[in-house]
Amino acid sequence: MVHQIKSGLLNRQGNAVTNLERTLPTPQSELVSETLKDPYNFDFLTLGKEFSERDLHQSLLTHIRDFLMELGVGFAFVGSEHHLEVGIRIFT
C-alpha cells in the first residue's frame, strides 16, 4: 500500500465532529480546533512523494530511537511492536 501524506490529510482536515464549542469558551475552543487541524509534517524523514506504510513506520522508529539515545542516561528505547494487555483484551 502506497501513501501520500498531504493528499490524505487535506481530504480529512477539519472534518472531525467535535463538541469543542459546547465544552470550552470561545477563545480556547477556536485555538484547540485550529491546533487539531494542523497537518503532520514528516519532511524530516525524507521519504519522497510515495512510500509504503512500512517505510514510514521504520523511518519514524529510527528517528525516535536516535533521539532517545541522544538524550543519554535515563532514557531507553525498549523496542516496537509490543503487545499491551488491558484487562482481558490484548492490543498489538
PDB file with one MODEL, atoms N, CA, C and O in Angstrom:
MODEL        1
ATOM      1  N   MET A   1       0.857  -1.185   0.000  1.00  0.00           N
ATOM      2  CA  MET A   1       0.000   0.000   0.000  1.00  0.00           C
ATOM      3  C   MET A   1       0.892   1.234   0.000  1.00  0.00           C
ATOM      4  O   MET A   1       1.797   1.348   0.826  1.00  0.00           O
ATOM      5  N   VAL A   2       0.643   2.138  -0.905  1.00  0.00           N
ATOM      6  CA  VAL A   2       1.428   3.364  -1.027  1.00  0.00           C
ATOM      7  C   VAL A   2       0.618   4.523  -0.465  1.00  0.00           C
ATOM      8  O   VAL A   2      -0.584   4.625  -0.709  1.00  0.00           O
ATOM      9  N   HIS A   3       1.276   5.389   0.283  1.00  0.00           N
ATOM     10  CA  HIS A   3       0.606   6.518   0.922  1.00  0.00           C
ATOM     11  C   HIS A   3       1.150   7.834   0.396  1.00  0.00           C
ATOM     12  O   HIS A   3       2.320   7.949   0.032  1.00  0.00           O
ATOM     13  N   GLN A   4       0.286   8.801   0.367  1.00  0.00           N
ATOM     14  CA  GLN A   4       0.707  10.172   0.126  1.00  0.00           C
ATOM     15  C   GLN A   4       0.126  10.986   1.270  1.00  0.00           C
ATOM     16  O   GLN A   4      -1.091  11.142   1.368  1.00  0.00           O
ATOM     17  N   ILE A   5       0.999  11.508   2.142  1.00  0.00           N
ATOM     18  CA  ILE A   5       0.553  12.180   3.357  1.00  0.00           C
ATOM     19  C   ILE A   5      -0.311  13.387   3.049  1.00  0.00           C
ATOM     20  O   ILE A   5      -1.416  13.497   3.579  1.00  0.00           O
ATOM     21  N   LYS A   6       0.152  14.277   2.224  1.00  0.00           N
ATOM     22  CA  LYS A   6      -0.543  15.544   2.036  1.00  0.00           C
ATOM     23  C   LYS A   6      -1.954  15.362   1.500  1.00  0.00           C
ATOM     24  O   LYS A   6      -2.885  15.964   2.034  1.00  0.00           O
ATOM     25  N   SER A   7      -2.146  14.552   0.461  1.00  0.00           N
ATOM     26  CA  SER A   7      -3.478  14.425  -0.128  1.00  0.00           C
ATOM     27  C   SER A   7      -4.451  13.787   0.849  1.00  0.00           C
ATOM     28  O   SER A   7      -5.604  14.211   0.923  1.00  0.00           O
ATOM     29  N   GLY A   8      -4.021  12.781   1.600  1.00  0.00           N
ATOM     30  CA  GLY A   8      -4.898  12.137   2.573  1.00  0.00           C
ATOM     31  C   GLY A   8      -5.304  13.090   3.684  1.00  0.00           C
ATOM     32  O   GLY A   8      -6.464  13.108   4.096  1.00  0.00           O
ATOM     33  N   LEU A   9      -4.365  13.874   4.165  1.00  0.00           N
ATOM     34  CA  LEU A   9      -4.674  14.810   5.239  1.00  0.00           C
ATOM     35  C   LEU A   9      -5.566  15.942   4.755  1.00  0.00           C
ATOM     36  O   LEU A   9      -6.455  16.386   5.482  1.00  0.00           O
ATOM     37  N   LEU A  10      -5.338  16.411   3.539  1.00  0.00           N
ATOM     38  CA  LEU A  10      -6.159  17.500   3.028  1.00  0.00           C
ATOM     39  C   LEU A  10      -7.614  17.078   2.878  1.00  0.00           C
ATOM     40  O   LEU A  10      -8.516  17.891   3.081  1.00  0.00           O
ATOM     41  N   ASN A  11      -7.854  15.826   2.528  1.00  0.00           N
ATOM     42  CA  ASN A  11      -9.225  15.345   2.385  1.00  0.00           C
ATOM     43  C   ASN A  11      -9.936  15.229   3.723  1.00  0.00           C
ATOM     44  O   ASN A  11     -11.151  15.409   3.796  1.00  0.00           O
ATOM     45  N   ARG A  12      -9.191  14.929   4.784  1.00  0.00           N
ATOM     46  CA  ARG A  12      -9.800  14.742   6.104  1.00  0.00           C
ATOM     47  C   ARG A  12      -9.738  15.985   6.980  1.00  0.00           C
ATOM     48  O   ARG A  12     -10.487  16.092   7.951  1.00  0.00           O
ATOM     49  N   GLN A  13      -8.874  16.908   6.661  1.00  0.00           N
ATOM     50  CA  GLN A  13      -8.589  18.045   7.517  1.00  0.00           C
ATOM     51  C   GLN A  13      -9.846  18.851   7.837  1.00  0.00           C
ATOM     52  O   GLN A  13     -10.553  19.305   6.937  1.00  0.00           O
ATOM     53  N   GLY A  14     -10.114  19.021   9.131  1.00  0.00           N
ATOM     54  CA  GLY A  14     -11.222  19.850   9.573  1.00  0.00           C
ATOM     55  C   GLY A  14     -12.583  19.188   9.499  1.00  0.00           C
ATOM     56  O   GLY A  14     -13.594  19.843   9.751  1.00  0.00           O
ATOM     57  N   ASN A  15     -12.641  17.900   9.158  1.00  0.00           N
ATOM     58  CA  ASN A  15     -13.921  17.220   9.013  1.00  0.00           C
ATOM     59  C   ASN A  15     -14.360  16.461  10.261  1.00  0.00           C
ATOM     60  O   ASN A  15     -15.440  15.870  10.261  1.00  0.00           O
ATOM     61  N   ALA A  16     -13.573  16.460  11.302  1.00  0.00           N
ATOM     62  CA  ALA A  16     -13.930  15.716  12.506  1.00  0.00           C
ATOM     63  C   ALA A  16     -15.079  16.401  13.240  1.00  0.00           C
ATOM     64  O   ALA A  16     -15.135  17.627  13.336  1.00  0.00           O
ATOM     65  N   VAL A  17     -15.987  15.586  13.751  1.00  0.00           N
ATOM     66  CA  VAL A  17     -17.103  16.102  14.538  1.00  0.00           C
ATOM     67  C   VAL A  17     -16.611  16.260  15.972  1.00  0.00           C
ATOM     68  O   VAL A  17     -16.109  15.303  16.561  1.00  0.00           O
ATOM     69  N   THR A  18     -16.749  17.460  16.541  1.00  0.00           N
ATOM     70  CA  THR A  18     -16.294  17.708  17.911  1.00  0.00           C
ATOM     71  C   THR A  18     -17.372  18.421  18.699  1.00  0.00           C
ATOM     72  O   THR A  18     -18.357  18.902  18.137  1.00  0.00           O
ATOM     73  N   ASN A  19     -17.177  18.483  20.001  1.00  0.00           N
ATOM     74  CA  ASN A  19     -18.062  19.248  20.878  1.00  0.00           C
ATOM     75  C   ASN A  19     -17.290  20.394  21.532  1.00  0.00           C
ATOM     76  O   ASN A  19     -17.644  20.841  22.623  1.00  0.00           O
ATOM     77  N   LEU A  20     -16.242  20.868  20.868  1.00  0.00           N
ATOM     78  CA  LEU A  20     -15.381  21.902  21.446  1.00  0.00           C
ATOM     79  C   LEU A  20     -16.151  23.179  21.765  1.00  0.00           C
ATOM     80  O   LEU A  20     -15.932  23.799  22.806  1.00  0.00           O
ATOM     81  N   GLU A  21     -17.047  23.569  20.873  1.00  0.00           N
ATOM     82  CA  GLU A  21     -17.795  24.815  21.079  1.00  0.00           C
ATOM     83  C   GLU A  21     -18.688  24.736  22.310  1.00  0.00           C
ATOM     84  O   GLU A  21     -18.921  25.745  22.975  1.00  0.00           O
ATOM     85  N   ARG A  22     -19.187  23.544  22.615  1.00  0.00           N
ATOM     86  CA  ARG A  22     -20.080  23.382  23.779  1.00  0.00           C
ATOM     87  C   ARG A  22     -19.321  23.219  25.089  1.00  0.00           C
ATOM     88  O   ARG A  22     -19.855  23.527  26.155  1.00  0.00           O
ATOM     89  N   THR A  23     -18.072  22.735  25.020  1.00  0.00           N
ATOM     90  CA  THR A  23     -17.351  22.415  26.252  1.00  0.00           C
ATOM     91  C   THR A  23     -16.282  23.417  26.649  1.00  0.00           C
ATOM     92  O   THR A  23     -15.849  23.432  27.801  1.00  0.00           O
ATOM     93  N   LEU A  24     -15.846  24.261  25.709  1.00  0.00           N
ATOM     94  CA  LEU A  24     -14.813  25.255  26.011  1.00  0.00           C
ATOM     95  C   LEU A  24     -15.290  26.648  25.634  1.00  0.00           C
ATOM     96  O   LEU A  24     -16.067  26.804  24.692  1.00  0.00           O
ATOM     97  N   PRO A  25     -14.831  27.664  26.364  1.00  0.00           N
ATOM     98  CA  PRO A  25     -15.149  29.038  25.972  1.00  0.00           C
ATOM     99  C   PRO A  25     -14.576  29.334  24.582  1.00  0.00           C
ATOM    100  O   PRO A  25     -13.643  28.665  24.139  1.00  0.00           O
ATOM    101  N   THR A  26     -15.126  30.322  23.905  1.00  0.00           N
ATOM    102  CA  THR A  26     -14.781  30.625  22.514  1.00  0.00           C
ATOM    103  C   THR A  26     -13.289  30.757  22.232  1.00  0.00           C
ATOM    104  O   THR A  26     -12.821  30.114  21.293  1.00  0.00           O
ATOM    105  N   PRO A  27     -12.514  31.532  22.965  1.00  0.00           N
ATOM    106  CA  PRO A  27     -11.100  31.635  22.565  1.00  0.00           C
ATOM    107  C   PRO A  27     -10.381  30.282  22.617  1.00  0.00           C
ATOM    108  O   PRO A  27      -9.604  29.960  21.718  1.00  0.00           O
ATOM    109  N   GLN A  28     -10.632  29.500  23.651  1.00  0.00           N
ATOM    110  CA  GLN A  28      -9.961  28.209  23.789  1.00  0.00           C
ATOM    111  C   GLN A  28     -10.458  27.193  22.757  1.00  0.00           C
ATOM    112  O   GLN A  28      -9.658  26.442  22.200  1.00  0.00           O
ATOM    113  N   SER A  29     -11.764  27.161  22.496  1.00  0.00           N
ATOM    114  CA  SER A  29     -12.291  26.185  21.542  1.00  0.00           C
ATOM    115  C   SER A  29     -11.753  26.457  20.140  1.00  0.00           C
ATOM    116  O   SER A  29     -11.465  25.517  19.398  1.00  0.00           O
ATOM    117  N   GLU A  30     -11.613  27.732  19.767  1.00  0.00           N
ATOM    118  CA  GLU A  30     -11.054  28.069  18.453  1.00  0.00           C
ATOM    119  C   GLU A  30      -9.584  27.674  18.364  1.00  0.00           C
ATOM    120  O   GLU A  30      -9.142  27.157  17.339  1.00  0.00           O
ATOM    121  N   LEU A  31      -8.829  27.913  19.430  1.00  0.00           N
ATOM    122  CA  LEU A  31      -7.408  27.558  19.444  1.00  0.00           C
ATOM    123  C   LEU A  31      -7.223  26.050  19.328  1.00  0.00           C
ATOM    124  O   LEU A  31      -6.396  25.580  18.546  1.00  0.00           O
ATOM    125  N   VAL A  32      -7.991  25.295  20.103  1.00  0.00           N
ATOM    126  CA  VAL A  32      -7.886  23.834  20.049  1.00  0.00           C
ATOM    127  C   VAL A  32      -8.295  23.327  18.672  1.00  0.00           C
ATOM    128  O   VAL A  32      -7.647  22.438  18.122  1.00  0.00           O
ATOM    129  N   SER A  33      -9.351  23.878  18.119  1.00  0.00           N
ATOM    130  CA  SER A  33      -9.817  23.467  16.793  1.00  0.00           C
ATOM    131  C   SER A  33      -8.747  23.710  15.734  1.00  0.00           C
ATOM    132  O   SER A  33      -8.514  22.844  14.891  1.00  0.00           O
ATOM    133  N   GLU A  34      -8.099  24.860  15.760  1.00  0.00           N
ATOM    134  CA  GLU A  34      -7.046  25.164  14.793  1.00  0.00           C
ATOM    135  C   GLU A  34      -5.826  24.274  14.998  1.00  0.00           C
ATOM    136  O   GLU A  34      -5.188  23.857  14.030  1.00  0.00           O
ATOM    137  N   THR A  35      -5.501  23.984  16.253  1.00  0.00           N
ATOM    138  CA  THR A  35      -4.354  23.128  16.550  1.00  0.00           C
ATOM    139  C   THR A  35      -4.580  21.728  16.016  1.00  0.00           C
ATOM    140  O   THR A  35      -3.659  21.122  15.466  1.00  0.00           O
ATOM    141  N   LEU A  36      -5.783  21.202  16.165  1.00  0.00           N
ATOM    142  CA  LEU A  36      -6.091  19.852  15.707  1.00  0.00           C
ATOM    143  C   LEU A  36      -6.122  19.745  14.195  1.00  0.00           C
ATOM    144  O   LEU A  36      -5.965  18.646  13.662  1.00  0.00           O
ATOM    145  N   LYS A  37      -6.318  20.835  13.492  1.00  0.00           N
ATOM    146  CA  LYS A  37      -6.372  20.811  12.033  1.00  0.00           C
ATOM    147  C   LYS A  37      -5.001  20.856  11.381  1.00  0.00           C
ATOM    148  O   LYS A  37      -4.889  20.607  10.181  1.00  0.00           O
ATOM    149  N   ASP A  38      -3.954  21.168  12.139  1.00  0.00           N
ATOM    150  CA  ASP A  38      -2.621  21.253  11.551  1.00  0.00           C
ATOM    151  C   ASP A  38      -2.195  19.879  11.035  1.00  0.00           C
ATOM    152  O   ASP A  38      -2.284  18.893  11.766  1.00  0.00           O
ATOM    153  N   PRO A  39      -1.735  19.804   9.790  1.00  0.00           N
ATOM    154  CA  PRO A  39      -1.298  18.508   9.241  1.00  0.00           C
ATOM    155  C   PRO A  39       0.046  18.096   9.834  1.00  0.00           C
ATOM    156  O   PRO A  39       0.824  18.931  10.296  1.00  0.00           O
ATOM    157  N   TYR A  40       0.292  16.810   9.809  1.00  0.00           N
ATOM    158  CA  TYR A  40       1.587  16.307  10.252  1.00  0.00           C
ATOM    159  C   TYR A  40       2.646  16.703   9.233  1.00  0.00           C
ATOM    160  O   TYR A  40       2.397  16.684   8.028  1.00  0.00           O
ATOM    161  N   ASN A  41       3.805  17.054   9.714  1.00  0.00           N
ATOM    162  CA  ASN A  41       4.908  17.421   8.841  1.00  0.00           C
ATOM    163  C   ASN A  41       6.009  16.375   9.010  1.00  0.00           C
ATOM    164  O   ASN A  41       6.732  16.375  10.007  1.00  0.00           O
ATOM    165  N   PHE A  42       6.128  15.486   8.024  1.00  0.00           N
ATOM    166  CA  PHE A  42       7.144  14.441   8.066  1.00  0.00           C
ATOM    167  C   PHE A  42       8.286  14.729   7.107  1.00  0.00           C
ATOM    168  O   PHE A  42       8.958  13.804   6.651  1.00  0.00           O
ATOM    169  N   ASP A  43       8.513  15.997   6.794  1.00  0.00           N
ATOM    170  CA  ASP A  43       9.579  16.353   5.866  1.00  0.00           C
ATOM    171  C   ASP A  43      10.951  15.884   6.350  1.00  0.00           C
ATOM    172  O   ASP A  43      11.822  15.585   5.534  1.00  0.00           O
ATOM    173  N   PHE A  44      11.150  15.817   7.651  1.00  0.00           N
ATOM    174  CA  PHE A  44      12.446  15.407   8.195  1.00  0.00           C
ATOM    175  C   PHE A  44      12.763  13.944   7.878  1.00  0.00           C
ATOM    176  O   PHE A  44      13.913  13.524   8.013  1.00  0.00           O
ATOM    177  N   LEU A  45      11.768  13.165   7.461  1.00  0.00           N
ATOM    178  CA  LEU A  45      12.002  11.756   7.160  1.00  0.00           C
ATOM    179  C   LEU A  45      12.583  11.539   5.771  1.00  0.00           C
ATOM    180  O   LEU A  45      13.159  10.482   5.509  1.00  0.00           O
ATOM    181  N   THR A  46      12.451  12.495   4.888  1.00  0.00           N
ATOM    182  CA  THR A  46      12.951  12.431   3.502  1.00  0.00           C
ATOM    183  C   THR A  46      12.555  11.134   2.802  1.00  0.00           C
ATOM    184  O   THR A  46      13.403  10.433   2.249  1.00  0.00           O
ATOM    185  N   LEU A  47      11.259  10.824   2.831  1.00  0.00           N
ATOM    186  CA  LEU A  47      10.766   9.594   2.207  1.00  0.00           C
ATOM    187  C   LEU A  47      10.426   9.747   0.736  1.00  0.00           C
ATOM    188  O   LEU A  47      10.359   8.741   0.029  1.00  0.00           O
ATOM    189  N   GLY A  48      10.212  10.930   0.255  1.00  0.00           N
ATOM    190  CA  GLY A  48       9.784  11.128  -1.119  1.00  0.00           C
ATOM    191  C   GLY A  48       8.271  11.257  -1.178  1.00  0.00           C
ATOM    192  O   GLY A  48       7.601  11.258  -0.145  1.00  0.00           O
ATOM    193  N   LYS A  49       7.731  11.367  -2.396  1.00  0.00           N
ATOM    194  CA  LYS A  49       6.288  11.592  -2.551  1.00  0.00           C
ATOM    195  C   LYS A  49       5.468  10.356  -2.223  1.00  0.00           C
ATOM    196  O   LYS A  49       4.429  10.466  -1.572  1.00  0.00           O
ATOM    197  N   GLU A  50       5.905   9.195  -2.654  1.00  0.00           N
ATOM    198  CA  GLU A  50       5.169   7.962  -2.403  1.00  0.00           C
ATOM    199  C   GLU A  50       6.038   7.007  -1.605  1.00  0.00           C
ATOM    200  O   GLU A  50       7.235   6.881  -1.863  1.00  0.00           O
ATOM    201  N   PHE A  51       5.431   6.334  -0.635  1.00  0.00           N
ATOM    202  CA  PHE A  51       6.161   5.421   0.228  1.00  0.00           C
ATOM    203  C   PHE A  51       5.172   4.441   0.841  1.00  0.00           C
ATOM    204  O   PHE A  51       3.965   4.680   0.844  1.00  0.00           O
ATOM    205  N   SER A  52       5.683   3.361   1.346  1.00  0.00           N
ATOM    206  CA  SER A  52       4.825   2.362   1.972  1.00  0.00           C
ATOM    207  C   SER A  52       4.641   2.691   3.451  1.00  0.00           C
ATOM    208  O   SER A  52       5.412   3.451   4.038  1.00  0.00           O
ATOM    209  N   GLU A  53       3.617   2.109   4.029  1.00  0.00           N
ATOM    210  CA  GLU A  53       3.378   2.299   5.461  1.00  0.00           C
ATOM    211  C   GLU A  53       4.557   1.752   6.253  1.00  0.00           C
ATOM    212  O   GLU A  53       4.931   2.317   7.281  1.00  0.00           O
ATOM    213  N   ARG A  54       5.138   0.665   5.785  1.00  0.00           N
ATOM    214  CA  ARG A  54       6.313   0.089   6.459  1.00  0.00           C
ATOM    215  C   ARG A  54       7.486   1.065   6.433  1.00  0.00           C
ATOM    216  O   ARG A  54       8.191   1.206   7.432  1.00  0.00           O
ATOM    217  N   ASP A  55       7.704   1.744   5.300  1.00  0.00           N
ATOM    218  CA  ASP A  55       8.777   2.742   5.206  1.00  0.00           C
ATOM    219  C   ASP A  55       8.570   3.862   6.218  1.00  0.00           C
ATOM    220  O   ASP A  55       9.512   4.269   6.899  1.00  0.00           O
ATOM    221  N   LEU A  56       7.338   4.362   6.317  1.00  0.00           N
ATOM    222  CA  LEU A  56       7.017   5.424   7.269  1.00  0.00           C
ATOM    223  C   LEU A  56       7.248   4.943   8.690  1.00  0.00           C
ATOM    224  O   LEU A  56       7.872   5.641   9.491  1.00  0.00           O
ATOM    225  N   HIS A  57       6.751   3.757   9.008  1.00  0.00           N
ATOM    226  CA  HIS A  57       6.887   3.176  10.346  1.00  0.00           C
ATOM    227  C   HIS A  57       8.362   3.038  10.723  1.00  0.00           C
ATOM    228  O   HIS A  57       8.774   3.455  11.805  1.00  0.00           O
ATOM    229  N   GLN A  58       9.150   2.452   9.827  1.00  0.00           N
ATOM    230  CA  GLN A  58      10.569   2.232  10.114  1.00  0.00           C
ATOM    231  C   GLN A  58      11.326   3.544  10.267  1.00  0.00           C
ATOM    232  O   GLN A  58      12.170   3.674  11.154  1.00  0.00           O
ATOM    233  N   SER A  59      11.036   4.503   9.422  1.00  0.00           N
ATOM    234  CA  SER A  59      11.727   5.787   9.492  1.00  0.00           C
ATOM    235  C   SER A  59      11.398   6.532  10.784  1.00  0.00           C
ATOM    236  O   SER A  59      12.287   7.110  11.409  1.00  0.00           O
ATOM    237  N   LEU A  60      10.125   6.523  11.188  1.00  0.00           N
ATOM    238  CA  LEU A  60       9.746   7.157  12.453  1.00  0.00           C
ATOM    239  C   LEU A  60      10.420   6.477  13.636  1.00  0.00           C
ATOM    240  O   LEU A  60      10.907   7.154  14.541  1.00  0.00           O
ATOM    241  N   LEU A  61      10.454   5.143  13.640  1.00  0.00           N
ATOM    242  CA  LEU A  61      11.114   4.420  14.732  1.00  0.00           C
ATOM    243  C   LEU A  61      12.602   4.736  14.802  1.00  0.00           C
ATOM    244  O   LEU A  61      13.160   4.890  15.888  1.00  0.00           O
ATOM    245  N   THR A  62      13.231   4.830  13.660  1.00  0.00           N
ATOM    246  CA  THR A  62      14.665   5.156  13.625  1.00  0.00           C
ATOM    247  C   THR A  62      14.917   6.532  14.233  1.00  0.00           C
ATOM    248  O   THR A  62      15.839   6.699  15.031  1.00  0.00           O
ATOM    249  N   HIS A  63      14.100   7.519  13.858  1.00  0.00           N
ATOM    250  CA  HIS A  63      14.276   8.869  14.399  1.00  0.00           C
ATOM    251  C   HIS A  63      13.979   8.920  15.897  1.00  0.00           C
ATOM    252  O   HIS A  63      14.683   9.602  16.642  1.00  0.00           O
ATOM    253  N   ILE A  64      12.953   8.212  16.342  1.00  0.00           N
ATOM    254  CA  ILE A  64      12.631   8.183  17.776  1.00  0.00           C
ATOM    255  C   ILE A  64      13.773   7.538  18.559  1.00  0.00           C
ATOM    256  O   ILE A  64      14.191   8.061  19.592  1.00  0.00           O
ATOM    257  N   ARG A  65      14.282   6.394  18.065  1.00  0.00           N
ATOM    258  CA  ARG A  65      15.382   5.705  18.746  1.00  0.00           C
ATOM    259  C   ARG A  65      16.615   6.598  18.820  1.00  0.00           C
ATOM    260  O   ARG A  65      17.236   6.719  19.876  1.00  0.00           O
ATOM    261  N   ASP A  66      16.967   7.222  17.702  1.00  0.00           N
ATOM    262  CA  ASP A  66      18.146   8.089  17.680  1.00  0.00           C
ATOM    263  C   ASP A  66      17.985   9.271  18.634  1.00  0.00           C
ATOM    264  O   ASP A  66      18.933   9.647  19.325  1.00  0.00           O
ATOM    265  N   PHE A  67      16.792   9.856  18.673  1.00  0.00           N
ATOM    266  CA  PHE A  67      16.537  10.982  19.568  1.00  0.00           C
ATOM    267  C   PHE A  67      16.692  10.568  21.026  1.00  0.00           C
ATOM    268  O   PHE A  67      17.338  11.269  21.804  1.00  0.00           O
ATOM    269  N   LEU A  68      16.105   9.437  21.401  1.00  0.00           N
ATOM    270  CA  LEU A  68      16.210   8.973  22.786  1.00  0.00           C
ATOM    271  C   LEU A  68      17.651   8.631  23.159  1.00  0.00           C
ATOM    272  O   LEU A  68      18.067   8.856  24.295  1.00  0.00           O
ATOM    273  N   MET A  69      18.405   8.095  22.219  1.00  0.00           N
ATOM    274  CA  MET A  69      19.806   7.780  22.507  1.00  0.00           C
ATOM    275  C   MET A  69      20.619   9.051  22.715  1.00  0.00           C
ATOM    276  O   MET A  69      21.550   9.069  23.521  1.00  0.00           O
ATOM    277  N   GLU A  70      20.274  10.107  21.997  1.00  0.00           N
ATOM    278  CA  GLU A  70      20.971  11.385  22.173  1.00  0.00           C
ATOM    279  C   GLU A  70      20.694  11.999  23.539  1.00  0.00           C
ATOM    280  O   GLU A  70      21.516  12.758  24.053  1.00  0.00           O
ATOM    281  N   LEU A  71      19.552  11.682  24.132  1.00  0.00           N
ATOM    282  CA  LEU A  71      19.220  12.224  25.447  1.00  0.00           C
ATOM    283  C   LEU A  71      20.123  11.654  26.530  1.00  0.00           C
ATOM    284  O   LEU A  71      20.317  12.281  27.571  1.00  0.00           O
ATOM    285  N   GLY A  72      20.669  10.484  26.295  1.00  0.00           N
ATOM    286  CA  GLY A  72      21.642   9.919  27.224  1.00  0.00           C
ATOM    287  C   GLY A  72      21.025   9.071  28.315  1.00  0.00           C
ATOM    288  O   GLY A  72      19.963   8.473  28.145  1.00  0.00           O
ATOM    289  N   VAL A  73      21.723   9.035  29.445  1.00  0.00           N
ATOM    290  CA  VAL A  73      21.344   8.191  30.572  1.00  0.00           C
ATOM    291  C   VAL A  73      19.953   8.563  31.089  1.00  0.00           C
ATOM    292  O   VAL A  73      19.611   9.742  31.181  1.00  0.00           O
ATOM    293  N   GLY A  74      19.166   7.558  31.420  1.00  0.00           N
ATOM    294  CA  GLY A  74      17.841   7.794  31.970  1.00  0.00           C
ATOM    295  C   GLY A  74      16.731   7.621  30.952  1.00  0.00           C
ATOM    296  O   GLY A  74      15.553   7.644  31.310  1.00  0.00           O
ATOM    297  N   PHE A  75      17.089   7.446  29.682  1.00  0.00           N
ATOM    298  CA  PHE A  75      16.102   7.233  28.627  1.00  0.00           C
ATOM    299  C   PHE A  75      16.437   5.930  27.918  1.00  0.00           C
ATOM    300  O   PHE A  75      17.604   5.559  27.789  1.00  0.00           O
ATOM    301  N   ALA A  76      15.406   5.249  27.464  1.00  0.00           N
ATOM    302  CA  ALA A  76      15.634   3.980  26.784  1.00  0.00           C
ATOM    303  C   ALA A  76      14.619   3.772  25.680  1.00  0.00           C
ATOM    304  O   ALA A  76      13.467   4.193  25.787  1.00  0.00           O
ATOM    305  N   PHE A  77      15.055   3.125  24.631  1.00  0.00           N
ATOM    306  CA  PHE A  77      14.154   2.681  23.581  1.00  0.00           C
ATOM    307  C   PHE A  77      14.033   1.181  23.755  1.00  0.00           C
ATOM    308  O   PHE A  77      14.968   0.439  23.457  1.00  0.00           O
ATOM    309  N   VAL A  78      12.898   0.739  24.232  1.00  0.00           N
ATOM    310  CA  VAL A  78      12.701  -0.673  24.539  1.00  0.00           C
ATOM    311  C   VAL A  78      12.460  -1.471  23.272  1.00  0.00           C
ATOM    312  O   VAL A  78      12.902  -2.615  23.171  1.00  0.00           O
ATOM    313  N   GLY A  79      11.778  -0.895  22.317  1.00  0.00           N
ATOM    314  CA  GLY A  79      11.501  -1.582  21.063  1.00  0.00           C
ATOM    315  C   GLY A  79      10.139  -1.203  20.549  1.00  0.00           C
ATOM    316  O   GLY A  79       9.498  -0.284  21.059  1.00  0.00           O
ATOM    317  N   SER A  80       9.704  -1.913  19.540  1.00  0.00           N
ATOM    318  CA  SER A  80       8.392  -1.647  18.958  1.00  0.00           C
ATOM    319  C   SER A  80       7.629  -2.957  18.821  1.00  0.00           C
ATOM    320  O   SER A  80       8.165  -4.045  19.033  1.00  0.00           O
ATOM    321  N   GLU A  81       6.364  -2.813  18.459  1.00  0.00           N
ATOM    322  CA  GLU A  81       5.514  -3.976  18.218  1.00  0.00           C
ATOM    323  C   GLU A  81       5.344  -4.853  19.462  1.00  0.00           C
ATOM    324  O   GLU A  81       5.344  -6.080  19.359  1.00  0.00           O
ATOM    325  N   HIS A  82       5.201  -4.241  20.612  1.00  0.00           N
ATOM    326  CA  HIS A  82       4.939  -4.988  21.833  1.00  0.00           C
ATOM    327  C   HIS A  82       3.437  -5.033  22.066  1.00  0.00           C
ATOM    328  O   HIS A  82       2.726  -4.072  21.772  1.00  0.00           O
ATOM    329  N   HIS A  83       2.958  -6.153  22.596  1.00  0.00           N
ATOM    330  CA  HIS A  83       1.532  -6.207  22.876  1.00  0.00           C
ATOM    331  C   HIS A  83       1.243  -5.581  24.233  1.00  0.00           C
ATOM    332  O   HIS A  83       2.089  -5.575  25.127  1.00  0.00           O
ATOM    333  N   LEU A  84       0.047  -5.062  24.365  1.00  0.00           N
ATOM    334  CA  LEU A  84      -0.390  -4.381  25.573  1.00  0.00           C
ATOM    335  C   LEU A  84      -1.651  -5.072  26.059  1.00  0.00           C
ATOM    336  O   LEU A  84      -2.626  -5.189  25.316  1.00  0.00           O
ATOM    337  N   GLU A  85      -1.637  -5.527  27.297  1.00  0.00           N
ATOM    338  CA  GLU A  85      -2.794  -6.182  27.862  1.00  0.00           C
ATOM    339  C   GLU A  85      -3.550  -5.212  28.758  1.00  0.00           C
ATOM    340  O   GLU A  85      -2.985  -4.656  29.700  1.00  0.00           O
ATOM    341  N   VAL A  86      -4.835  -5.011  28.459  1.00  0.00           N
ATOM    342  CA  VAL A  86      -5.706  -4.156  29.254  1.00  0.00           C
ATOM    343  C   VAL A  86      -6.902  -5.015  29.632  1.00  0.00           C
ATOM    344  O   VAL A  86      -7.760  -5.312  28.801  1.00  0.00           O
ATOM    345  N   GLY A  87      -6.944  -5.408  30.896  1.00  0.00           N
ATOM    346  CA  GLY A  87      -7.997  -6.347  31.311  1.00  0.00           C
ATOM    347  C   GLY A  87      -7.795  -7.660  30.603  1.00  0.00           C
ATOM    348  O   GLY A  87      -6.726  -8.263  30.684  1.00  0.00           O
ATOM    349  N   ILE A  88      -8.829  -8.105  29.902  1.00  0.00           N
ATOM    350  CA  ILE A  88      -8.710  -9.368  29.159  1.00  0.00           C
ATOM    351  C   ILE A  88      -8.416  -9.130  27.682  1.00  0.00           C
ATOM    352  O   ILE A  88      -8.302 -10.088  26.917  1.00  0.00           O
ATOM    353  N   ARG A  89      -8.291  -7.873  27.268  1.00  0.00           N
ATOM    354  CA  ARG A  89      -8.016  -7.542  25.865  1.00  0.00           C
ATOM    355  C   ARG A  89      -6.525  -7.375  25.626  1.00  0.00           C
ATOM    356  O   ARG A  89      -5.806  -6.855  26.480  1.00  0.00           O
ATOM    357  N   ILE A  90      -6.065  -7.815  24.469  1.00  0.00           N
ATOM    358  CA  ILE A  90      -4.665  -7.687  24.084  1.00  0.00           C
ATOM    359  C   ILE A  90      -4.600  -6.869  22.809  1.00  0.00           C
ATOM    360  O   ILE A  90      -5.267  -7.189  21.825  1.00  0.00           O
ATOM    361  N   PHE A  91      -3.791  -5.803  22.824  1.00  0.00           N
ATOM    362  CA  PHE A  91      -3.590  -4.954  21.672  1.00  0.00           C
ATOM    363  C   PHE A  91      -2.167  -5.140  21.173  1.00  0.00           C
ATOM    364  O   PHE A  91      -1.233  -5.180  21.975  1.00  0.00           O
ATOM    365  N   THR A  92      -1.982  -5.257  19.841  1.00  0.00           N
ATOM    366  CA  THR A  92      -0.632  -5.408  19.306  1.00  0.00           C
ATOM    367  C   THR A  92      -0.346  -4.316  18.301  1.00  0.00           C
ATOM    368  O   THR A  92       0.745  -4.269  17.734  1.00  0.00           O
TER     369      THR A  92
ENDMDL
END
